[in-house]
Amino acid sequence: MSNPQPTASPDEARSTRVVIVGAGPIGLELAVALRRCGIEFELFDAGSIGHTISWWAPQTRWFSSNERIAIAGVPLLTSDQSKATREQYLTYLRGVATQFEIRVHTQCPVVNIARDDSDRFAVTTKPGGQPSVWSAEAVVLAIGGTDFPKRLGIPGEDLPHVDGYLRETHRYFGRDVLIVGGRNSAIEAALRLHHAGANVSLSYRGSEVPEDHIKYWLLPEIKGLLAAGRIGDFTGTLPVRITSECVHLQSIDDGSIVEVKADDVLTLIGYEQDKTLMRMAGVELSDSMQRPTYDENTMQTNVPGIYIAGTATAGTQSSKYKTFLENCHDHVDKIVAHLSGRHIDSAPLQYRDQIMTQPES
């Protein structure tokens, strides 16, 4: 079924059967599955395709193997069979969207979801600051879980040289950089900036870096550089104040304060999910991570017609991450099964092979 360009005026509600919010890998994979089944949809993203991946530092490699992050049955190939980089994967996602003629409403944030008078959903978007309303039978929230950097909650955190993201490494050459954090993102940033010519220090609240939470190929190098003093070792400390020139670190052992010079401060301590749309739609959130409530067989939330997919199902993953792209592919199968009225058994991959070749009657 075609996915035609809208022709209604901005003040009129355009109509589709399914609205997908989020054009990351799972949102795109779901769009392809709906296309194959002949189910009408529209796909929106507040940013670009694969927006979360796009803010990774250049040349960052995936932890997962290529076959585990491939979508829609399209192989993900790299020239040397190595794990895909940020750039390679974004190219791959654009290729999938092009191959299956998936139109994505990019830079088009969804700002509200509410029941309308006909018991459908009024989905309000705001491209370019101009509100537009779509009427949909169902809405799928594939919004991920890493929308905002977590905050330290200390004075100076909002200074312009403090950032929750690692940017292009070249910009840090010759600068004193303090990295706060001790898991993969912080460790990888410390190593990359060290090799890019920055003077790097690492502050972590634990007495040593947590070996079981660090990629195995990063661990020997970071331990060696810390031991040799080539990366400043401030494990066992917590930042308590940031100024324009330094960071005040407090020892977790005796409470003493040390000042560390810093031209840049990277607070790589994790990310939080934006739950605004889920709350607007009436989706129940539970436990400390505020996970959305949903039926594991259908991915439908407590609100009939509102579905959740991908890493959005885990809420804000605050400790060891357990929900990744690679273990979310079956969400697509379950949603398509429920929307199409076809039943799914205990073998979702087998079901996928079956359903993807059968157009909806």
Buried (B, 14 or more C-beta within 10 A) or exposed (E): BEBEEBEEEEEEBBBBBBBBBBBBBBBBBBBBBBBBBEBBBBBBBBBBBBBBBBBBBEEBBBBBBBEBBBBBEBEBEBEEEEBBBBBBBBBBBBEBBEEBEBBBBBBBBBBBBEEEEEEBBBBBBBBEEEEBBBBBBBBBBBBBBBBEBBEBEBEBBEEEBBBBBBBEBEEBEEBBBBBBBBBBBBBBBBBBBBEBEBBBBBBBBEEEBBEEBBEEEBBEBBBEBBEEEEBBBBBBBBBBBBEEEBBBBBEBEEEEEEEBEBBBBBBBBBBBBBBBBBBBBEBBBEEEBBBBBBEEEBBBBEBEBBBBBBBBBBBBBBEEBEBBBBEBBBBBBBBBBBBBEBEBEEEBEEBBEBBBEEEBE
